[in-house]
Amino acid sequence: MVLLPLICHMFHTDPATTILAFTVTDFLLLIGVGLIIGRNTRVLKYYYQHKKRTMSEVGVEI
């Protein structure tokens, strides 16, 4: 945590506030990553369903 002393000095925060800010930031990042992963899985699911449907219409077994 090299930036911690710099951030504390710039914003004049106490250690408890700094830890709380980092915790909230980490939590928000986790939610964001979860949303991105969830969206990508839905896109892949749709892609494979579409591919399977297209192949069955052509008559190719997967």
mmCIF file of the N, C-alpha and C atoms, coordinates in Angstrom:
data_MODEL
# 
_entry.id   MODEL 
# 
loop_
_atom_site.group_PDB 
_atom_site.id 
_atom_site.type_symbol 
_atom_site.label_atom_id 
_atom_site.label_alt_id 
_atom_site.label_comp_id 
_atom_site.label_asym_id 
_atom_site.label_entity_id 
_atom_site.label_seq_id 
_atom_site.pdbx_PDB_ins_code 
_atom_site.Cartn_x 
_atom_site.Cartn_y 
_atom_site.Cartn_z 
_atom_site.occupancy 
_atom_site.B_iso_or_equiv 
_atom_site.pdbx_formal_charge 
_atom_site.auth_seq_id 
_atom_site.auth_comp_id 
_atom_site.auth_asym_id 
_atom_site.auth_atom_id 
_atom_site.pdbx_PDB_model_num 
ATOM 1   N N  . MET A 1 1  ? 0.821   -1.173  0.000   1.00 0.00 ? 1  MET A N  1 
ATOM 2   C CA . MET A 1 1  ? 0.000   0.000   0.000   1.00 0.00 ? 1  MET A CA 1 
ATOM 3   C C  . MET A 1 1  ? 0.877   1.252   0.000   1.00 0.00 ? 1  MET A C  1 
ATOM 4   N N  . VAL A 1 2  ? 1.494   1.500   -1.116  1.00 0.00 ? 2  VAL A N  1 
ATOM 5   C CA . VAL A 1 2  ? 2.371   2.655   -1.249  1.00 0.00 ? 2  VAL A CA 1 
ATOM 6   C C  . VAL A 1 2  ? 1.559   3.944   -1.287  1.00 0.00 ? 2  VAL A C  1 
ATOM 7   N N  . LEU A 1 3  ? 0.365   3.886   -1.860  1.00 0.00 ? 3  LEU A N  1 
ATOM 8   C CA . LEU A 1 3  ? -0.443  5.092   -2.012  1.00 0.00 ? 3  LEU A CA 1 
ATOM 9   C C  . LEU A 1 3  ? -1.135  5.520   -0.731  1.00 0.00 ? 3  LEU A C  1 
ATOM 10  N N  . LEU A 1 4  ? -1.225  4.651   0.244   1.00 0.00 ? 4  LEU A N  1 
ATOM 11  C CA . LEU A 1 4  ? -1.957  4.966   1.467   1.00 0.00 ? 4  LEU A CA 1 
ATOM 12  C C  . LEU A 1 4  ? -1.440  6.217   2.173   1.00 0.00 ? 4  LEU A C  1 
ATOM 13  N N  . PRO A 1 5  ? -0.131  6.367   2.425   1.00 0.00 ? 5  PRO A N  1 
ATOM 14  C CA . PRO A 1 5  ? 0.326   7.608   3.076   1.00 0.00 ? 5  PRO A CA 1 
ATOM 15  C C  . PRO A 1 5  ? 0.059   8.847   2.218   1.00 0.00 ? 5  PRO A C  1 
ATOM 16  N N  . LEU A 1 6  ? 0.175   8.707   0.915   1.00 0.00 ? 6  LEU A N  1 
ATOM 17  C CA . LEU A 1 6  ? -0.065  9.836   0.017   1.00 0.00 ? 6  LEU A CA 1 
ATOM 18  C C  . LEU A 1 6  ? -1.532  10.256  0.059   1.00 0.00 ? 6  LEU A C  1 
ATOM 19  N N  . ILE A 1 7  ? -2.429  9.283   0.042   1.00 0.00 ? 7  ILE A N  1 
ATOM 20  C CA . ILE A 1 7  ? -3.857  9.592   0.086   1.00 0.00 ? 7  ILE A CA 1 
ATOM 21  C C  . ILE A 1 7  ? -4.227  10.211  1.429   1.00 0.00 ? 7  ILE A C  1 
ATOM 22  N N  . CYS A 1 8  ? -3.705  9.675   2.509   1.00 0.00 ? 8  CYS A N  1 
ATOM 23  C CA . CYS A 1 8  ? -4.008  10.223  3.829   1.00 0.00 ? 8  CYS A CA 1 
ATOM 24  C C  . CYS A 1 8  ? -3.518  11.665  3.947   1.00 0.00 ? 8  CYS A C  1 
ATOM 25  N N  . HIS A 1 9  ? -2.375  11.942  3.370   1.00 0.00 ? 9  HIS A N  1 
ATOM 26  C CA . HIS A 1 9  ? -1.826  13.292  3.446   1.00 0.00 ? 9  HIS A CA 1 
ATOM 27  C C  . HIS A 1 9  ? -2.613  14.259  2.562   1.00 0.00 ? 9  HIS A C  1 
ATOM 28  N N  . MET A 1 10 ? -3.021  13.819  1.376   1.00 0.00 ? 10 MET A N  1 
ATOM 29  C CA . MET A 1 10 ? -3.729  14.694  0.449   1.00 0.00 ? 10 MET A CA 1 
ATOM 30  C C  . MET A 1 10 ? -5.101  15.085  0.981   1.00 0.00 ? 10 MET A C  1 
ATOM 31  N N  . PHE A 1 11 ? -5.834  14.148  1.537   1.00 0.00 ? 11 PHE A N  1 
ATOM 32  C CA . PHE A 1 11 ? -7.208  14.404  1.939   1.00 0.00 ? 11 PHE A CA 1 
ATOM 33  C C  . PHE A 1 11 ? -7.378  14.556  3.446   1.00 0.00 ? 11 PHE A C  1 
ATOM 34  N N  . HIS A 1 12 ? -6.321  14.452  4.205   1.00 0.00 ? 12 HIS A N  1 
ATOM 35  C CA . HIS A 1 12 ? -6.347  14.612  5.656   1.00 0.00 ? 12 HIS A CA 1 
ATOM 36  C C  . HIS A 1 12 ? -7.389  13.694  6.303   1.00 0.00 ? 12 HIS A C  1 
ATOM 37  N N  . THR A 1 13 ? -7.319  12.424  5.946   1.00 0.00 ? 13 THR A N  1 
ATOM 38  C CA . THR A 1 13 ? -8.255  11.454  6.505   1.00 0.00 ? 13 THR A CA 1 
ATOM 39  C C  . THR A 1 13 ? -7.571  10.650  7.599   1.00 0.00 ? 13 THR A C  1 
ATOM 40  N N  . ASP A 1 14 ? -8.369  10.171  8.512   1.00 0.00 ? 14 ASP A N  1 
ATOM 41  C CA . ASP A 1 14 ? -7.835  9.305   9.553   1.00 0.00 ? 14 ASP A CA 1 
ATOM 42  C C  . ASP A 1 14 ? -7.805  7.868   9.023   1.00 0.00 ? 14 ASP A C  1 
ATOM 43  N N  . PRO A 1 15 ? -7.078  6.980   9.668   1.00 0.00 ? 15 PRO A N  1 
ATOM 44  C CA . PRO A 1 15 ? -6.945  5.602   9.168   1.00 0.00 ? 15 PRO A CA 1 
ATOM 45  C C  . PRO A 1 15 ? -8.267  4.860   9.042   1.00 0.00 ? 15 PRO A C  1 
ATOM 46  N N  . ALA A 1 16 ? -9.212  5.104   9.957   1.00 0.00 ? 16 ALA A N  1 
ATOM 47  C CA . ALA A 1 16 ? -10.491 4.398   9.891   1.00 0.00 ? 16 ALA A CA 1 
ATOM 48  C C  . ALA A 1 16 ? -11.260 4.788   8.632   1.00 0.00 ? 16 ALA A C  1 
ATOM 49  N N  . THR A 1 17 ? -11.261 6.061   8.292   1.00 0.00 ? 17 THR A N  1 
ATOM 50  C CA . THR A 1 17 ? -11.953 6.523   7.087   1.00 0.00 ? 17 THR A CA 1 
ATOM 51  C C  . THR A 1 17 ? -11.277 5.979   5.835   1.00 0.00 ? 17 THR A C  1 
ATOM 52  N N  . THR A 1 18 ? -9.965  5.923   5.856   1.00 0.00 ? 18 THR A N  1 
ATOM 53  C CA . THR A 1 18 ? -9.224  5.406   4.711   1.00 0.00 ? 18 THR A CA 1 
ATOM 54  C C  . THR A 1 18 ? -9.547  3.933   4.484   1.00 0.00 ? 18 THR A C  1 
ATOM 55  N N  . ILE A 1 19 ? -9.557  3.150   5.547   1.00 0.00 ? 19 ILE A N  1 
ATOM 56  C CA . ILE A 1 19 ? -9.881  1.724   5.432   1.00 0.00 ? 19 ILE A CA 1 
ATOM 57  C C  . ILE A 1 19 ? -11.309 1.543   4.945   1.00 0.00 ? 19 ILE A C  1 
ATOM 58  N N  . LEU A 1 20 ? -12.227 2.350   5.464   1.00 0.00 ? 20 LEU A N  1 
ATOM 59  C CA . LEU A 1 20 ? -13.617 2.277   5.015   1.00 0.00 ? 20 LEU A CA 1 
ATOM 60  C C  . LEU A 1 20 ? -13.726 2.614   3.524   1.00 0.00 ? 20 LEU A C  1 
ATOM 61  N N  . ALA A 1 21 ? -13.010 3.628   3.082   1.00 0.00 ? 21 ALA A N  1 
ATOM 62  C CA . ALA A 1 21 ? -13.054 4.017   1.675   1.00 0.00 ? 21 ALA A CA 1 
ATOM 63  C C  . ALA A 1 21 ? -12.510 2.900   0.791   1.00 0.00 ? 21 ALA A C  1 
ATOM 64  N N  . PHE A 1 22 ? -11.409 2.279   1.186   1.00 0.00 ? 22 PHE A N  1 
ATOM 65  C CA . PHE A 1 22 ? -10.854 1.171   0.406   1.00 0.00 ? 22 PHE A CA 1 
ATOM 66  C C  . PHE A 1 22 ? -11.807 -0.026  0.391   1.00 0.00 ? 22 PHE A C  1 
ATOM 67  N N  . THR A 1 23 ? -12.469 -0.292  1.519   1.00 0.00 ? 23 THR A N  1 
ATOM 68  C CA . THR A 1 23 ? -13.416 -1.403  1.591   1.00 0.00 ? 23 THR A CA 1 
ATOM 69  C C  . THR A 1 23 ? -14.602 -1.170  0.667   1.00 0.00 ? 23 THR A C  1 
ATOM 70  N N  . VAL A 1 24 ? -15.147 0.028   0.678   1.00 0.00 ? 24 VAL A N  1 
ATOM 71  C CA . VAL A 1 24 ? -16.276 0.355   -0.196  1.00 0.00 ? 24 VAL A CA 1 
ATOM 72  C C  . VAL A 1 24 ? -15.860 0.262   -1.659  1.00 0.00 ? 24 VAL A C  1 
ATOM 73  N N  . THR A 1 25 ? -14.672 0.761   -1.969  1.00 0.00 ? 25 THR A N  1 
ATOM 74  C CA . THR A 1 25 ? -14.172 0.694   -3.348  1.00 0.00 ? 25 THR A CA 1 
ATOM 75  C C  . THR A 1 25 ? -14.012 -0.746  -3.803  1.00 0.00 ? 25 THR A C  1 
ATOM 76  N N  . ASP A 1 26 ? -13.441 -1.590  -2.963  1.00 0.00 ? 26 ASP A N  1 
ATOM 77  C CA . ASP A 1 26 ? -13.284 -3.006  -3.307  1.00 0.00 ? 26 ASP A CA 1 
ATOM 78  C C  . ASP A 1 26 ? -14.633 -3.675  -3.522  1.00 0.00 ? 26 ASP A C  1 
ATOM 79  N N  . PHE A 1 27 ? -15.605 -3.357  -2.667  1.00 0.00 ? 27 PHE A N  1 
ATOM 80  C CA . PHE A 1 27 ? -16.943 -3.922  -2.801  1.00 0.00 ? 27 PHE A CA 1 
ATOM 81  C C  . PHE A 1 27 ? -17.582 -3.515  -4.128  1.00 0.00 ? 27 PHE A C  1 
ATOM 82  N N  . LEU A 1 28 ? -17.463 -2.251  -4.483  1.00 0.00 ? 28 LEU A N  1 
ATOM 83  C CA . LEU A 1 28 ? -18.022 -1.776  -5.751  1.00 0.00 ? 28 LEU A CA 1 
ATOM 84  C C  . LEU A 1 28 ? -17.321 -2.421  -6.950  1.00 0.00 ? 28 LEU A C  1 
ATOM 85  N N  . LEU A 1 29 ? -16.024 -2.620  -6.849  1.00 0.00 ? 29 LEU A N  1 
ATOM 86  C CA . LEU A 1 29 ? -15.299 -3.301  -7.927  1.00 0.00 ? 29 LEU A CA 1 
ATOM 87  C C  . LEU A 1 29 ? -15.748 -4.747  -8.074  1.00 0.00 ? 29 LEU A C  1 
ATOM 88  N N  . LEU A 1 30 ? -15.989 -5.424  -6.956  1.00 0.00 ? 30 LEU A N  1 
ATOM 89  C CA . LEU A 1 30 ? -16.475 -6.802  -7.012  1.00 0.00 ? 30 LEU A CA 1 
ATOM 90  C C  . LEU A 1 30 ? -17.840 -6.876  -7.690  1.00 0.00 ? 30 LEU A C  1 
ATOM 91  N N  . ILE A 1 31 ? -18.720 -5.935  -7.361  1.00 0.00 ? 31 ILE A N  1 
ATOM 92  C CA . ILE A 1 31 ? -20.038 -5.910  -8.001  1.00 0.00 ? 31 ILE A CA 1 
ATOM 93  C C  . ILE A 1 31 ? -19.887 -5.670  -9.503  1.00 0.00 ? 31 ILE A C  1 
ATOM 94  N N  . GLY A 1 32 ? -19.034 -4.736  -9.884  1.00 0.00 ? 32 GLY A N  1 
ATOM 95  C CA . GLY A 1 32 ? -18.819 -4.436  -11.298 1.00 0.00 ? 32 GLY A CA 1 
ATOM 96  C C  . GLY A 1 32 ? -18.284 -5.633  -12.064 1.00 0.00 ? 32 GLY A C  1 
ATOM 97  N N  . VAL A 1 33 ? -17.326 -6.320  -11.498 1.00 0.00 ? 33 VAL A N  1 
ATOM 98  C CA . VAL A 1 33 ? -16.770 -7.506  -12.146 1.00 0.00 ? 33 VAL A CA 1 
ATOM 99  C C  . VAL A 1 33 ? -17.825 -8.592  -12.264 1.00 0.00 ? 33 VAL A C  1 
ATOM 100 N N  . GLY A 1 34 ? -18.639 -8.757  -11.234 1.00 0.00 ? 34 GLY A N  1 
ATOM 101 C CA . GLY A 1 34 ? -19.712 -9.743  -11.287 1.00 0.00 ? 34 GLY A CA 1 
ATOM 102 C C  . GLY A 1 34 ? -20.710 -9.442  -12.386 1.00 0.00 ? 34 GLY A C  1 
ATOM 103 N N  . LEU A 1 35 ? -21.045 -8.166  -12.564 1.00 0.00 ? 35 LEU A N  1 
ATOM 104 C CA . LEU A 1 35 ? -21.969 -7.784  -13.633 1.00 0.00 ? 35 LEU A CA 1 
ATOM 105 C C  . LEU A 1 35 ? -21.373 -8.065  -15.010 1.00 0.00 ? 35 LEU A C  1 
ATOM 106 N N  . ILE A 1 36 ? -20.096 -7.790  -15.164 1.00 0.00 ? 36 ILE A N  1 
ATOM 107 C CA . ILE A 1 36 ? -19.440 -8.042  -16.453 1.00 0.00 ? 36 ILE A CA 1 
ATOM 108 C C  . ILE A 1 36 ? -19.397 -9.537  -16.749 1.00 0.00 ? 36 ILE A C  1 
ATOM 109 N N  . ILE A 1 37 ? -19.036 -10.337 -15.756 1.00 0.00 ? 37 ILE A N  1 
ATOM 110 C CA . ILE A 1 37 ? -18.979 -11.787 -15.952 1.00 0.00 ? 37 ILE A CA 1 
ATOM 111 C C  . ILE A 1 37 ? -20.369 -12.342 -16.238 1.00 0.00 ? 37 ILE A C  1 
ATOM 112 N N  . GLY A 1 38 ? -21.379 -11.854 -15.522 1.00 0.00 ? 38 GLY A N  1 
ATOM 113 C CA . GLY A 1 38 ? -22.746 -12.303 -15.750 1.00 0.00 ? 38 GLY A CA 1 
ATOM 114 C C  . GLY A 1 38 ? -23.229 -11.985 -17.152 1.00 0.00 ? 38 GLY A C  1 
ATOM 115 N N  . ARG A 1 39 ? -22.918 -10.798 -17.625 1.00 0.00 ? 39 ARG A N  1 
ATOM 116 C CA . ARG A 1 39 ? -23.329 -10.417 -18.978 1.00 0.00 ? 39 ARG A CA 1 
ATOM 117 C C  . ARG A 1 39 ? -22.627 -11.291 -20.008 1.00 0.00 ? 39 ARG A C  1 
ATOM 118 N N  . ASN A 1 40 ? -21.343 -11.523 -19.822 1.00 0.00 ? 40 ASN A N  1 
ATOM 119 C CA . ASN A 1 40 ? -20.601 -12.352 -20.780 1.00 0.00 ? 40 ASN A CA 1 
ATOM 120 C C  . ASN A 1 40 ? -21.138 -13.775 -20.819 1.00 0.00 ? 40 ASN A C  1 
ATOM 121 N N  . THR A 1 41 ? -21.532 -14.313 -19.685 1.00 0.00 ? 41 THR A N  1 
ATOM 122 C CA . THR A 1 41 ? -22.088 -15.673 -19.689 1.00 0.00 ? 41 THR A CA 1 
ATOM 123 C C  . THR A 1 41 ? -23.430 -15.714 -20.403 1.00 0.00 ? 41 THR A C  1 
ATOM 124 N N  . ARG A 1 42 ? -24.246 -14.670 -20.242 1.00 0.00 ? 42 ARG A N  1 
ATOM 125 C CA . ARG A 1 42 ? -25.520 -14.622 -20.968 1.00 0.00 ? 42 ARG A CA 1 
ATOM 126 C C  . ARG A 1 42 ? -25.294 -14.524 -22.473 1.00 0.00 ? 42 ARG A C  1 
ATOM 127 N N  . VAL A 1 43 ? -24.307 -13.743 -22.887 1.00 0.00 ? 43 VAL A N  1 
ATOM 128 C CA . VAL A 1 43 ? -23.996 -13.611 -24.314 1.00 0.00 ? 43 VAL A CA 1 
ATOM 129 C C  . VAL A 1 43 ? -23.518 -14.943 -24.870 1.00 0.00 ? 43 VAL A C  1 
ATOM 130 N N  . LEU A 1 44 ? -22.639 -15.634 -24.145 1.00 0.00 ? 44 LEU A N  1 
ATOM 131 C CA . LEU A 1 44 ? -22.147 -16.929 -24.605 1.00 0.00 ? 44 LEU A CA 1 
ATOM 132 C C  . LEU A 1 44 ? -23.269 -17.957 -24.670 1.00 0.00 ? 44 LEU A C  1 
ATOM 133 N N  . LYS A 1 45 ? -24.151 -17.946 -23.690 1.00 0.00 ? 45 LYS A N  1 
ATOM 134 C CA . LYS A 1 45 ? -25.289 -18.870 -23.687 1.00 0.00 ? 45 LYS A CA 1 
ATOM 135 C C  . LYS A 1 45 ? -26.162 -18.629 -24.915 1.00 0.00 ? 45 LYS A C  1 
ATOM 136 N N  . TYR A 1 46 ? -26.458 -17.359 -25.206 1.00 0.00 ? 46 TYR A N  1 
ATOM 137 C CA . TYR A 1 46 ? -27.258 -17.024 -26.379 1.00 0.00 ? 46 TYR A CA 1 
ATOM 138 C C  . TYR A 1 46 ? -26.545 -17.468 -27.651 1.00 0.00 ? 46 TYR A C  1 
ATOM 139 N N  . TYR A 1 47 ? -25.223 -17.227 -27.731 1.00 0.00 ? 47 TYR A N  1 
ATOM 140 C CA . TYR A 1 47 ? -24.442 -17.599 -28.916 1.00 0.00 ? 47 TYR A CA 1 
ATOM 141 C C  . TYR A 1 47 ? -24.504 -19.105 -29.158 1.00 0.00 ? 47 TYR A C  1 
ATOM 142 N N  . TYR A 1 48 ? -24.307 -19.896 -28.119 1.00 0.00 ? 48 TYR A N  1 
ATOM 143 C CA . TYR A 1 48 ? -24.317 -21.357 -28.291 1.00 0.00 ? 48 TYR A CA 1 
ATOM 144 C C  . TYR A 1 48 ? -25.714 -21.880 -28.620 1.00 0.00 ? 48 TYR A C  1 
ATOM 145 N N  . GLN A 1 49 ? -26.754 -21.278 -28.039 1.00 0.00 ? 49 GLN A N  1 
ATOM 146 C CA . GLN A 1 49 ? -28.114 -21.680 -28.390 1.00 0.00 ? 49 GLN A CA 1 
ATOM 147 C C  . GLN A 1 49 ? -28.408 -21.357 -29.853 1.00 0.00 ? 49 GLN A C  1 
ATOM 148 N N  . HIS A 1 50 ? -27.979 -20.178 -30.279 1.00 0.00 ? 50 HIS A N  1 
ATOM 149 C CA . HIS A 1 50 ? -28.194 -19.781 -31.674 1.00 0.00 ? 50 HIS A CA 1 
ATOM 150 C C  . HIS A 1 50 ? -27.423 -20.701 -32.622 1.00 0.00 ? 50 HIS A C  1 
ATOM 151 N N  . LYS A 1 51 ? -26.188 -21.023 -32.248 1.00 0.00 ? 51 LYS A N  1 
ATOM 152 C CA . LYS A 1 51 ? -25.365 -21.913 -33.075 1.00 0.00 ? 51 LYS A CA 1 
ATOM 153 C C  . LYS A 1 51 ? -25.991 -23.308 -33.161 1.00 0.00 ? 51 LYS A C  1 
ATOM 154 N N  . LYS A 1 52 ? -26.471 -23.810 -32.018 1.00 0.00 ? 52 LYS A N  1 
ATOM 155 C CA . LYS A 1 52 ? -27.087 -25.137 -31.987 1.00 0.00 ? 52 LYS A CA 1 
ATOM 156 C C  . LYS A 1 52 ? -28.363 -25.150 -32.836 1.00 0.00 ? 52 LYS A C  1 
ATOM 157 N N  . ARG A 1 53 ? -29.166 -24.097 -32.728 1.00 0.00 ? 53 ARG A N  1 
ATOM 158 C CA . ARG A 1 53 ? -30.398 -24.005 -33.505 1.00 0.00 ? 53 ARG A CA 1 
ATOM 159 C C  . ARG A 1 53 ? -30.085 -23.930 -35.003 1.00 0.00 ? 53 ARG A C  1 
ATOM 160 N N  . THR A 1 54 ? -29.085 -23.165 -35.371 1.00 0.00 ? 54 THR A N  1 
ATOM 161 C CA . THR A 1 54 ? -28.708 -23.031 -36.776 1.00 0.00 ? 54 THR A CA 1 
ATOM 162 C C  . THR A 1 54 ? -28.191 -24.356 -37.330 1.00 0.00 ? 54 THR A C  1 
ATOM 163 N N  . MET A 1 55 ? -27.382 -25.048 -36.537 1.00 0.00 ? 55 MET A N  1 
ATOM 164 C CA . MET A 1 55 ? -26.835 -26.325 -36.996 1.00 0.00 ? 55 MET A CA 1 
ATOM 165 C C  . MET A 1 55 ? -27.932 -27.379 -37.122 1.00 0.00 ? 55 MET A C  1 
ATOM 166 N N  . SER A 1 56 ? -28.927 -27.354 -36.230 1.00 0.00 ? 56 SER A N  1 
ATOM 167 C CA . SER A 1 56 ? -29.998 -28.345 -36.320 1.00 0.00 ? 56 SER A CA 1 
ATOM 168 C C  . SER A 1 56 ? -30.898 -28.058 -37.529 1.00 0.00 ? 56 SER A C  1 
ATOM 169 N N  . GLU A 1 57 ? -31.045 -26.805 -37.896 1.00 0.00 ? 57 GLU A N  1 
ATOM 170 C CA . GLU A 1 57 ? -31.831 -26.460 -39.081 1.00 0.00 ? 57 GLU A CA 1 
ATOM 171 C C  . GLU A 1 57 ? -31.136 -26.936 -40.346 1.00 0.00 ? 57 GLU A C  1 
ATOM 172 N N  . VAL A 1 58 ? -29.815 -26.896 -40.350 1.00 0.00 ? 58 VAL A N  1 
ATOM 173 C CA . VAL A 1 58 ? -29.040 -27.347 -41.512 1.00 0.00 ? 58 VAL A CA 1 
ATOM 174 C C  . VAL A 1 58 ? -28.996 -28.867 -41.555 1.00 0.00 ? 58 VAL A C  1 
ATOM 175 N N  . GLY A 1 59 ? -29.094 -29.482 -40.386 1.00 0.00 ? 59 GLY A N  1 
ATOM 176 C CA . GLY A 1 59 ? -29.074 -30.943 -40.326 1.00 0.00 ? 59 GLY A CA 1 
ATOM 177 C C  . GLY A 1 59 ? -27.759 -31.496 -39.804 1.00 0.00 ? 59 GLY A C  1 
ATOM 178 N N  . VAL A 1 60 ? -26.945 -30.678 -39.227 1.00 0.00 ? 60 VAL A N  1 
ATOM 179 C CA . VAL A 1 60 ? -25.656 -31.108 -38.683 1.00 0.00 ? 60 VAL A CA 1 
ATOM 180 C C  . VAL A 1 60 ? -25.838 -31.373 -37.192 1.00 0.00 ? 60 VAL A C  1 
ATOM 181 N N  . GLU A 1 61 ? -25.431 -32.530 -36.724 1.00 0.00 ? 61 GLU A N  1 
ATOM 182 C CA . GLU A 1 61 ? -25.505 -32.868 -35.293 1.00 0.00 ? 61 GLU A CA 1 
ATOM 183 C C  . GLU A 1 61 ? -24.263 -32.334 -34.580 1.00 0.00 ? 61 GLU A C  1 
ATOM 184 N N  . ILE A 1 62 ? -24.488 -31.779 -33.420 1.00 0.00 ? 62 ILE A N  1 
ATOM 185 C CA . ILE A 1 62 ? -23.365 -31.261 -32.629 1.00 0.00 ? 62 ILE A CA 1 
ATOM 186 C C  . ILE A 1 62 ? -22.958 -32.277 -31.588 1.00 0.00 ? 62 ILE A C  1 
# 
